[in-house]
Amino acid sequence: MIIGLASALWFAHNLMKKNDEHMLYEYTESLVEDVKNFGKNYIMGLSYGSFRVTLINSDGTVFFDSKIKKVHLMPNHGDRKEFIEAERKGYSSVQRYSETLDTETVYYAVKLDSGEVLRTSFTTENVFSLTWNLFWSFIGIVVISAIISAFIAYRLSVIIVRPINAIDLNRPLQNEVYAELAPLVRRIDMHQKRINDLINKISRQSREMQAITASMSEGLVLFNGLGVIISINESAKNIFQIDDSCVGKNILSIDRSVLIRKYFDKGEELNNKIEDLELNDHFYRVFFNKIDTEDSHLGYALLVIDVTQKRIAERQRQEFTANVSHELKTPLQSIIGRAELLENNLVSPKDIVPFAKRIRKEGENLLNLINDIILLSRLDEGKRLEDEQIDLAHIFAGIKETLESKCDEMQVSLNIKGESPRIYGVFRYFNQMLFNLCDNAVKYNNPGGHVWVDYGHDDEYIYINVKDDGIGIPKSAQMRIFERFYCVDKSHNKSRVGTGLGLSIVKHIVLLYNGTIEVESEEGKGTTFKLKFPKKTVCQSFSRKFKAFFDVFEDCFLYREQSFFYEAYLFLKNI
């Protein structure tokens, strides 16, 4: 803009200068005619405006000057360029610096018939001053116009922007706007709906993810490439014994074990690796994986699974194998040793019968051990046989009959009372469970001791209590009595020899039916085993059949089958 303005001013300056030069030429020619007609004194009485008129004698002295009153003080103009050229050619047009006026001046000189030279002139300063004045006027106009335009633009922008600022982005279509804004509002509403849908989708996915991770029994830790934790679930908090304050901190802040540090330092190398970690007396299986997209690395995921019970189970299985091997070898070695003696006639005739009885006894112990092992194996596999209705009174009557001879031998009384509830389960399991408890109560009692059994039910549970006043169980051993082959009695009393699996079988059967077992014992005073089963569990077989009946009823009712009564008859027949 400035360059354009300067060019325009320069063009105007040159145009005005040429116009003044033309006017100067015409004005000079007119004065020459007047001097010819009226004499040289005529010009002395005229008004010349912006032009300067000078009359120079033939010798170079100044006769008249319209701008200078004391012409006698003016220097001789015989050496002036315009005077010399006019003398030579009759006229001259020159632009030079005027020492008299101290400015750049344009001269036009004409030689008169009398030999004098008439010179007219004007200063370029006047032209430039006019142009400069026009420039500042133009600048003033521009500034005023800019101020007015800025004010008008501000007012218009306020008018235009105010409705835009007043738009409720949550409900765009409910705003009152001018027609030009209507398409914008509709697009805002459309984008707002898309954004809300995306936010709701992301929120739903986030809640689902949080619900999934919160319900996980495994510990899950997510952290970025710098090792800063960005998410951790409840299981991981419990494993590492930390709280939500760890989020945003380095992963080494939750645990400084060698394994975690190795994950952090060598993440690239350990990607998709599985390691074992021992922490706070627990054993964990740790899975470490990178989280990558197609073009970037987001971080890492640390999955921690508690394998303590698995380790314990493996240890127990190893111990069980070793114990089974030992328990099988003992009666077999006894049987083989006595059989070899009989085979080689190294036994006197009177000892043959005792030897045979001992071999039979060891064989029975071996068979009982094998049966218990088989039963435990089935219970470990979680296999449940077909449930049937069980009468506890009938089971206890059989147990009392079986233990009668042992009670007489040990001089122990067995007292059983209770109200038999309706139970559905496996008869063999319940019989074995209750027999083991009663047998132990008699076996580990004192001569003249007592065993009390009471059973019954309330609105929610079926309970069975087996109490004795025998030798009791030390507190140090009460936590281990359900372990396989664990033996409390170290006296090696042959009357108390068992397979070492009795209480382990009891606990497995109790857990199979979602029951609980408690032990109360004091050494030298006796022991009480308290069993409790939820009715909904031990009666579930009947419930399943009852529910199935109503399923048949519902199906027949919904489809209005005429064969309803026949189907119901067949169903009841099969119960």
C-alpha positions as CSV (number, residue, x, y, z in Angstrom):
1,M,0.0,0.0,0.0
2,I,2.8,2.4,0.9
3,I,4.7,1.6,-2.3
4,G,1.5,2.3,-4.3
5,L,0.9,5.5,-2.4
6,A,4.5,6.7,-3.0
7,S,4.3,5.8,-6.7
8,A,1.0,7.8,-7.0
9,L,2.6,10.8,-5.3
10,W,5.6,10.7,-7.5
11,F,3.4,10.5,-10.6
12,A,1.3,13.4,-9.4
13,H,4.5,15.4,-8.6
14,N,5.9,14.9,-12.2
15,L,2.5,15.6,-13.7
16,M,2.2,18.9,-11.8
17,K,5.8,19.9,-12.7
18,K,5.2,19.4,-16.4
19,N,2.0,21.3,-16.2
20,D,3.7,24.2,-14.5
21,E,6.5,24.2,-17.1
22,H,3.9,24.5,-19.8
23,M,2.2,27.3,-18.0
24,L,5.6,29.0,-17.5
25,Y,6.3,28.8,-21.3
26,E,2.9,30.3,-22.2
27,Y,3.2,32.9,-19.5
28,T,6.7,34.0,-20.7
29,E,5.6,34.3,-24.3
30,S,2.7,36.5,-23.2
31,L,5.0,38.8,-21.3
32,V,7.3,39.0,-24.3
33,E,4.4,40.3,-26.4
34,D,3.5,42.8,-23.7
35,V,7.0,44.1,-23.5
36,K,7.1,44.6,-27.3
37,N,3.8,46.4,-27.2
38,F,4.1,48.5,-24.0
39,G,7.7,48.7,-23.1
40,K,9.8,47.1,-20.4
41,N,8.4,49.3,-17.7
42,Y,5.0,47.7,-18.2
43,I,6.1,44.5,-16.5
44,M,7.1,46.3,-13.3
45,G,3.4,46.9,-12.3
46,L,2.1,43.4,-12.7
47,S,1.4,40.7,-10.1
48,Y,3.1,37.4,-10.9
49,G,1.8,35.0,-8.2
50,S,4.0,31.9,-7.8
51,F,6.1,32.8,-10.8
52,R,9.2,34.9,-10.7
53,V,10.0,37.4,-13.5
54,T,13.5,38.9,-14.0
55,L,14.6,41.4,-16.7
56,I,18.3,41.2,-17.4
57,N,20.2,43.9,-19.4
58,S,22.5,42.8,-22.2
59,D,25.5,43.3,-19.9
60,G,24.2,40.9,-17.4
61,T,23.0,43.4,-14.8
62,V,19.5,42.9,-13.4
63,F,17.0,45.6,-14.3
64,F,13.9,44.1,-12.6
65,D,13.1,41.1,-10.4
66,S,9.5,40.4,-9.1
67,K,10.9,38.7,-5.9
68,I,13.8,41.0,-5.1
69,K,13.3,44.8,-4.4
70,K,16.9,45.9,-4.2
71,V,18.0,44.6,-7.6
72,H,21.2,46.7,-7.5
73,L,22.5,44.4,-4.8
74,M,22.0,41.3,-7.0
75,P,25.1,39.8,-8.7
76,N,25.6,40.0,-12.4
77,H,23.7,37.3,-14.3
78,G,25.9,37.2,-17.3
79,D,27.3,33.9,-16.3
80,R,23.9,32.3,-15.7
81,K,23.3,29.3,-18.0
82,E,19.9,30.4,-19.1
83,F,21.2,33.9,-20.0
84,I,24.1,32.5,-22.0
85,E,21.9,30.1,-24.0
86,A,19.2,32.8,-24.6
87,E,21.9,35.1,-25.9
88,R,23.1,32.4,-28.2
89,K,19.8,30.7,-29.3
90,G,17.3,33.4,-28.5
91,Y,15.6,31.2,-25.7
92,S,16.5,28.8,-23.0
93,S,14.9,26.3,-20.6
94,V,17.1,25.3,-17.6
95,Q,16.6,23.7,-14.2
96,R,19.3,24.5,-11.6
97,Y,19.9,25.5,-8.1
98,S,19.1,29.2,-7.3
99,E,21.6,30.8,-5.0
100,T,19.3,33.8,-4.5
101,L,16.3,31.7,-3.5
102,D,18.3,28.8,-2.1
103,T,16.2,26.2,-3.8
104,E,15.9,24.1,-7.0
105,T,14.4,26.3,-9.7
106,V,13.1,25.9,-13.3
107,Y,14.0,28.8,-15.6
108,Y,12.7,29.9,-19.0
109,A,14.5,32.8,-20.7
110,V,13.8,34.7,-24.0
111,K,16.0,37.3,-25.7
112,L,14.0,40.5,-26.6
113,D,14.6,42.6,-29.7
114,S,16.1,45.3,-27.5
115,G,18.9,42.9,-26.6
116,E,17.6,42.3,-23.0
117,V,16.7,38.9,-21.7
118,L,13.3,38.2,-20.1
119,R,13.5,35.4,-17.6
120,T,10.6,33.6,-15.8
121,S,11.0,30.8,-13.2
122,F,9.2,28.7,-10.5
123,T,10.7,26.6,-7.8
124,T,10.2,22.8,-7.7
125,E,9.8,23.1,-3.9
126,N,6.4,24.6,-4.4
127,V,5.4,21.7,-6.5
128,F,6.8,19.2,-4.1
129,S,5.3,21.1,-1.1
130,L,1.9,20.9,-2.7
131,T,2.4,17.2,-3.4
132,W,3.6,16.7,0.2
133,N,0.6,18.5,1.5
134,L,-1.6,16.2,-0.6
135,F,0.3,13.2,0.9
136,W,-0.4,14.2,4.5
137,S,-4.0,15.0,3.6
138,F,-4.3,11.5,2.1
139,I,-2.6,10.0,5.2
140,G,-5.1,11.8,7.4
141,I,-8.0,10.5,5.3
142,V,-6.6,7.0,5.4
143,V,-6.1,7.1,9.2
144,I,-9.6,8.5,9.8
145,S,-11.1,6.0,7.4
146,A,-9.2,3.2,9.2
147,I,-10.5,4.4,12.6
148,I,-14.0,4.6,11.3
149,S,-13.7,1.2,9.6
150,A,-12.3,-0.4,12.8
151,F,-15.1,1.0,14.8
152,I,-17.7,-0.2,12.4
153,A,-16.0,-3.6,12.1
154,Y,-15.9,-3.9,15.9
155,R,-19.6,-3.0,16.2
156,L,-20.5,-5.4,13.4
157,S,-18.3,-8.2,14.9
158,V,-20.0,-7.7,18.3
159,I,-23.4,-8.0,16.7
160,I,-22.3,-11.1,14.7
161,V,-20.4,-12.8,17.5
162,R,-22.8,-12.2,20.3
163,P,-25.3,-14.8,19.1
164,I,-22.5,-17.2,18.4
165,N,-21.1,-16.8,22.0
166,A,-24.6,-17.3,23.3
167,I,-25.1,-20.7,21.6
168,D,-25.7,-23.5,24.1
169,L,-23.5,-26.2,22.7
170,N,-25.2,-28.9,24.7
171,R,-28.6,-28.1,23.0
172,P,-27.7,-26.3,19.8
173,L,-31.0,-26.6,18.1
174,Q,-32.8,-24.9,21.0
175,N,-30.9,-21.6,20.4
176,E,-32.5,-18.6,18.6
177,V,-30.1,-17.5,15.9
178,Y,-30.2,-15.6,12.7
179,A,-30.7,-17.5,9.5
180,E,-27.0,-17.3,8.4
181,L,-26.1,-19.3,11.6
182,A,-28.7,-22.0,11.2
183,P,-26.5,-24.4,9.0
184,L,-23.6,-23.9,11.5
185,V,-25.9,-24.7,14.5
186,R,-27.2,-27.9,12.7
187,R,-23.6,-29.0,12.1
188,I,-22.7,-28.3,15.7
189,D,-25.7,-30.4,16.8
190,M,-24.7,-33.2,14.5
191,H,-21.1,-33.2,15.7
192,Q,-22.3,-32.9,19.4
193,K,-24.4,-36.0,19.0
194,R,-21.4,-37.9,17.5
195,I,-19.1,-36.7,20.3
196,N,-21.7,-37.7,22.9
197,D,-22.1,-41.1,21.3
198,L,-18.3,-41.6,21.3
199,I,-18.0,-40.4,24.9
200,N,-20.8,-42.8,26.0
201,K,-19.2,-45.6,24.0
202,I,-15.8,-45.0,25.5
203,S,-17.3,-44.6,29.0
204,R,-19.3,-47.8,28.6
205,Q,-16.2,-49.7,27.4
206,S,-14.1,-48.1,30.3
207,R,-16.7,-49.3,32.8
208,E,-16.8,-52.7,31.3
209,M,-13.1,-52.9,31.4
210,Q,-13.0,-51.7,35.0
211,A,-15.6,-54.3,35.9
212,I,-13.7,-57.1,34.2
213,T,-10.4,-56.2,35.7
214,A,-12.0,-55.6,39.2
215,S,-13.6,-59.1,39.1
216,M,-10.3,-60.7,38.1
217,S,-8.6,-62.9,40.7
218,E,-5.4,-62.2,38.8
219,G,-3.4,-59.1,39.3
220,L,-3.2,-56.7,36.3
221,V,-0.8,-53.7,36.1
222,L,-0.6,-51.5,33.0
223,F,2.3,-49.0,32.6
224,N,3.7,-46.9,29.8
225,G,7.1,-47.2,28.1
226,L,8.7,-45.1,30.9
227,G,7.6,-47.5,33.6
228,V,4.9,-45.2,35.0
229,I,1.8,-47.1,36.2
230,I,-1.4,-46.0,34.4
231,S,-3.8,-48.7,35.7
232,I,-3.9,-51.4,38.5
233,N,-6.8,-53.6,39.6
234,E,-7.8,-54.7,43.1
235,S,-6.1,-58.0,43.0
236,A,-2.7,-56.5,42.0
237,K,-3.1,-54.0,44.9
238,N,-3.7,-56.8,47.3
239,I,-0.8,-58.8,45.9
240,F,1.7,-55.9,46.2
241,Q,0.0,-54.5,49.3
242,I,-0.4,-51.0,47.8
243,D,-3.3,-48.6,47.2
244,D,-4.5,-46.2,44.4
245,S,-1.7,-43.8,45.2
246,C,0.7,-45.8,43.1
247,V,-1.0,-44.7,39.9
248,G,1.2,-42.2,38.1
249,K,4.3,-43.5,39.9
250,N,7.2,-45.7,38.6
251,I,6.5,-49.4,38.7
252,L,9.6,-49.9,40.9
253,S,7.7,-48.1,43.6
254,I,5.3,-51.1,44.1
255,D,8.1,-53.7,44.3
256,R,11.8,-53.6,44.0
257,S,12.3,-57.3,43.5
258,V,14.9,-58.5,41.1
259,L,12.2,-59.8,38.8
260,I,10.3,-56.5,38.5
261,R,13.5,-54.6,38.0
262,K,14.5,-57.0,35.3
263,Y,11.1,-56.5,33.6
264,F,11.6,-52.7,33.7
265,D,15.2,-52.7,32.5
266,K,14.9,-55.4,29.8
267,G,11.3,-55.1,28.7
268,E,12.1,-55.6,25.0
269,E,14.0,-58.9,25.7
270,L,11.4,-60.2,28.2
271,N,8.4,-59.6,26.0
272,N,5.9,-62.5,26.1
273,K,7.9,-64.1,28.9
274,I,6.7,-66.1,31.8
275,E,8.5,-65.9,35.1
276,D,7.9,-67.1,38.7
277,L,7.9,-64.6,41.6
278,E,7.9,-65.2,45.3
279,L,6.4,-62.3,47.3
280,N,5.0,-62.0,50.8
281,D,5.1,-65.8,51.4
282,H,3.1,-66.4,48.2
283,F,4.1,-67.8,44.8
284,Y,3.0,-66.0,41.6
285,R,3.3,-66.8,37.9
286,V,4.1,-63.5,36.1
287,F,3.3,-62.8,32.4
288,F,4.9,-59.8,30.8
289,N,3.8,-58.5,27.4
290,K,4.3,-55.4,25.3
291,I,1.4,-53.3,24.2
292,D,2.0,-52.1,20.6
293,T,-0.1,-50.6,17.9
294,E,0.8,-50.6,14.2
295,D,2.9,-47.5,14.5
296,S,3.7,-46.9,18.1
297,H,4.7,-48.6,21.4
298,L,2.1,-47.8,24.2
299,G,3.6,-49.7,27.1
300,Y,3.5,-53.0,29.0
301,A,1.1,-55.2,30.7
302,L,2.0,-57.2,33.8
303,L,-0.3,-60.2,34.7
304,V,0.3,-61.8,38.1
305,I,-1.5,-65.1,38.9
306,D,-1.4,-66.6,42.4
307,V,-0.2,-70.2,42.1
308,T,0.4,-70.7,45.8
309,Q,-2.4,-73.3,46.1
310,K,-1.1,-75.0,43.0
311,R,2.4,-75.1,44.5
312,I,0.9,-76.5,47.7
313,A,-1.1,-79.0,45.8
314,E,2.0,-80.1,43.9
315,R,3.9,-80.4,47.1
316,Q,1.1,-82.4,48.7
317,R,0.9,-84.6,45.7
318,Q,4.6,-85.3,45.9
319,E,4.2,-86.0,49.6
320,F,1.2,-88.1,49.0
321,T,3.1,-90.2,46.4
322,A,5.9,-90.6,48.9
323,N,3.6,-91.5,51.7
324,V,1.5,-93.9,49.6
325,S,4.7,-95.7,48.6
326,H,5.8,-95.9,52.2
327,E,2.3,-97.0,53.5
328,L,2.0,-99.7,50.7
329,K,5.5,-101.0,51.3
330,T,5.0,-101.5,55.1
331,P,2.1,-104.1,54.9
332,L,3.5,-105.7,51.8
333,Q,6.9,-106.2,53.4
334,S,5.2,-107.7,56.4
335,I,3.1,-110.0,54.3
336,I,6.0,-111.0,52.1
337,G,8.3,-111.7,55.1
338,R,5.7,-113.9,56.9
339,A,4.9,-115.7,53.7
340,E,8.5,-116.5,53.1
341,L,8.8,-117.9,56.6
342,L,5.8,-120.1,56.0
343,E,7.0,-121.1,52.6
344,N,10.4,-122.2,54.0
345,N,8.8,-124.1,57.0
346,L,10.5,-121.8,59.4
347,V,7.4,-121.4,61.5
348,S,6.3,-123.8,64.2
349,P,2.9,-125.4,63.8
350,K,1.5,-123.5,66.8
351,D,2.5,-120.1,65.1
352,I,1.0,-120.8,61.7
353,V,-2.4,-119.6,62.7
354,P,-1.2,-116.3,64.3
355,F,1.0,-115.8,61.2
356,A,-2.0,-116.3,58.9
357,K,-4.1,-113.9,61.0
358,R,-1.3,-111.3,60.8
359,I,-1.0,-111.7,57.0
360,R,-4.8,-111.3,56.7
361,K,-4.8,-108.3,59.0
362,E,-2.0,-106.7,56.9
363,G,-3.9,-107.5,53.8
364,E,-7.1,-105.9,55.1
365,N,-5.1,-102.8,56.1
366,L,-3.6,-102.7,52.6
367,L,-7.0,-103.1,51.0
368,N,-8.4,-100.3,53.2
369,L,-5.6,-98.1,52.2
370,I,-6.1,-98.8,48.5
371,N,-9.9,-98.1,48.9
372,D,-9.2,-94.8,50.7
373,I,-6.7,-93.8,48.0
374,I,-9.2,-94.6,45.2
375,L,-12.0,-92.7,47.1
376,L,-9.7,-89.6,47.5
377,S,-8.7,-89.8,43.9
378,R,-12.4,-89.7,42.9
379,L,-13.1,-86.8,45.3
380,D,-10.1,-84.9,43.9
381,E,-11.5,-85.3,40.4
382,G,-14.7,-83.7,41.6
383,K,-16.8,-86.6,40.2
384,R,-20.2,-86.8,41.9
385,L,-22.2,-90.0,41.7
386,E,-26.0,-90.0,41.3
387,D,-27.6,-88.5,44.4
388,E,-30.2,-90.5,46.3
389,Q,-32.3,-89.9,49.4
390,I,-30.3,-90.7,52.5
391,D,-31.5,-91.5,56.0
392,L,-28.9,-90.4,58.6
393,A,-30.5,-92.6,61.3
394,H,-30.0,-95.6,59.1
395,I,-26.3,-94.7,58.5
396,F,-25.6,-94.2,62.2
397,A,-27.4,-97.5,63.0
398,G,-25.0,-99.3,60.7
399,I,-22.0,-97.5,62.1
400,K,-22.9,-98.3,65.7
401,E,-23.3,-102.0,64.7
402,T,-19.9,-102.0,62.9
403,L,-18.1,-100.3,65.8
404,E,-19.8,-102.4,68.6
405,S,-17.0,-104.9,69.0
406,K,-14.3,-102.1,69.0
407,C,-16.4,-100.1,71.6
408,D,-16.5,-103.2,73.8
409,E,-12.8,-103.8,73.3
410,M,-11.9,-100.1,74.1
411,Q,-14.6,-99.9,76.8
412,V,-16.1,-96.8,75.1
413,S,-19.8,-96.0,74.9
414,L,-21.2,-94.7,71.6
415,N,-24.4,-92.5,72.0
416,I,-26.3,-91.4,68.9
417,K,-29.4,-89.2,68.9
418,G,-31.1,-86.8,66.5
419,E,-33.8,-85.9,64.1
420,S,-33.1,-87.3,60.6
421,P,-33.6,-84.6,57.9
422,R,-34.3,-85.3,54.3
423,I,-30.9,-85.4,52.6
424,Y,-30.0,-86.1,49.0
425,G,-26.5,-87.3,48.3
426,V,-24.2,-90.2,47.7
427,F,-24.8,-92.8,50.4
428,R,-21.3,-94.2,50.2
429,Y,-19.8,-90.8,50.7
430,F,-21.9,-89.8,53.8
431,N,-21.4,-93.3,55.3
432,Q,-17.6,-93.1,54.9
433,M,-17.5,-89.6,56.2
434,L,-19.5,-90.3,59.4
435,F,-17.9,-93.7,60.0
436,N,-14.4,-92.1,59.9
437,L,-15.4,-89.5,62.5
438,C,-17.0,-92.0,64.8
439,D,-14.2,-94.5,64.3
440,N,-11.6,-91.9,65.3
441,A,-13.7,-90.8,68.3
442,V,-13.6,-94.4,69.5
443,K,-10.1,-95.2,68.5
444,Y,-8.5,-92.2,70.1
445,N,-10.4,-92.4,73.4
446,N,-9.6,-93.8,76.8
447,P,-11.0,-96.9,78.5
448,G,-14.4,-95.9,80.1
449,G,-14.7,-93.0,77.6
450,H,-17.7,-91.7,75.8
451,V,-18.7,-90.7,72.3
452,W,-21.7,-88.5,71.6
453,V,-23.3,-88.0,68.2
454,D,-26.2,-85.6,67.6
455,Y,-27.7,-84.4,64.4
456,G,-30.6,-82.3,63.2
457,H,-31.6,-79.3,61.1
458,D,-33.0,-75.8,61.2
459,D,-34.4,-73.5,58.5
460,E,-31.1,-73.2,56.6
461,Y,-28.6,-75.9,57.7
462,I,-28.2,-79.6,58.5
463,Y,-25.8,-80.1,61.3
464,I,-23.9,-83.2,62.6
465,N,-21.7,-83.1,65.8
466,V,-19.4,-85.9,66.9
467,K,-17.9,-85.4,70.4
468,D,-15.7,-87.5,72.6
469,D,-13.8,-87.2,75.9
470,G,-10.7,-88.9,74.6
471,I,-7.0,-87.9,74.4
472,G,-7.7,-84.7,72.4
473,I,-5.6,-83.0,69.8
474,P,-2.7,-80.6,70.5
475,K,-3.2,-77.1,69.3
476,S,0.0,-77.3,67.2
477,A,-1.5,-80.2,65.3
478,Q,-5.1,-79.0,64.8
479,M,-4.3,-77.2,61.6
480,R,-2.7,-80.3,60.0
481,I,-5.1,-83.0,61.0
482,F,-6.8,-82.9,57.6
483,E,-3.6,-83.4,55.7
484,R,-3.1,-86.8,54.0
485,F,-1.1,-89.3,56.1
486,Y,-0.6,-86.8,58.9
487,C,-0.6,-88.7,62.2
488,V,-1.1,-87.0,65.6
489,D,-0.5,-90.1,67.7
490,K,3.2,-91.0,67.7
491,S,2.9,-93.8,70.3
492,H,2.7,-96.5,67.6
493,N,-0.2,-98.1,69.5
494,K,-1.3,-100.9,67.1
495,S,-4.9,-100.5,68.3
496,R,-4.9,-97.0,66.8
497,V,-3.3,-97.8,63.5
498,G,-5.2,-96.4,60.5
499,T,-4.5,-95.4,56.9
500,G,-3.9,-91.7,57.8
501,L,-6.5,-90.7,55.2
502,G,-9.6,-90.7,57.3
503,L,-10.0,-87.0,58.1
504,S,-8.7,-86.0,54.7
505,I,-11.6,-88.0,53.1
506,V,-14.0,-86.3,55.6
507,K,-12.9,-82.8,54.6
508,H,-13.1,-83.6,50.9
509,I,-16.7,-84.9,51.2
510,V,-17.7,-81.9,53.3
511,L,-16.4,-79.5,50.7
512,L,-18.0,-81.5,47.9
513,Y,-21.4,-80.7,49.4
514,N,-20.5,-77.0,50.1
515,G,-20.4,-77.7,53.9
516,T,-18.1,-76.6,56.7
517,I,-16.2,-78.5,59.4
518,E,-14.9,-77.1,62.6
519,V,-12.7,-78.7,65.2
520,E,-12.7,-77.9,68.9
521,S,-10.2,-79.9,71.0
522,E,-8.2,-79.7,74.2
523,E,-5.5,-82.2,74.8
524,G,-6.5,-84.7,77.5
525,K,-10.2,-83.6,77.5
526,G,-11.6,-84.6,74.2
527,T,-12.5,-83.4,70.7
528,T,-15.6,-82.2,68.9
529,F,-16.2,-82.1,65.1
530,K,-19.0,-79.9,64.0
531,L,-20.3,-80.4,60.4
532,K,-22.8,-78.1,58.8
533,F,-24.4,-78.4,55.3
534,P,-26.7,-75.9,53.6
535,K,-30.0,-77.4,52.8
536,K,-30.1,-76.0,49.3
537,T,-27.0,-78.1,48.6
538,V,-27.9,-81.4,50.1
539,C,-31.4,-81.2,48.8
540,Q,-30.5,-79.9,45.3
541,S,-31.2,-83.3,43.6
542,F,-34.8,-83.0,44.6
543,S,-34.9,-79.3,43.7
544,R,-33.5,-80.1,40.2
545,K,-36.3,-82.7,39.7
546,F,-38.9,-80.3,41.1
547,K,-37.7,-77.5,38.8
548,A,-37.7,-79.8,35.8
549,F,-41.3,-80.8,36.5
550,F,-42.3,-77.1,36.4
551,D,-40.3,-76.6,33.2
552,V,-42.4,-79.3,31.6
553,F,-45.5,-77.6,33.0
554,E,-44.5,-74.3,31.6
555,D,-43.6,-75.6,28.2
556,C,-46.9,-77.5,27.9
557,F,-48.8,-74.4,29.1
558,L,-47.1,-72.0,26.7
559,Y,-47.6,-74.2,23.7
560,R,-51.1,-75.4,24.9
561,E,-50.2,-79.0,24.2
562,Q,-53.0,-81.5,24.9
563,S,-50.4,-84.0,26.0
564,F,-49.6,-82.1,29.2
565,F,-51.1,-84.7,31.6
566,Y,-49.4,-87.5,29.8
567,E,-46.0,-85.8,29.9
568,A,-46.5,-85.0,33.6
569,Y,-47.4,-88.6,34.2
570,L,-44.3,-89.9,32.5
571,F,-42.1,-87.4,34.4
572,L,-43.5,-88.3,37.8
573,K,-43.1,-92.0,36.9
574,N,-39.4,-91.5,36.3
575,I,-38.7,-89.6,39.5
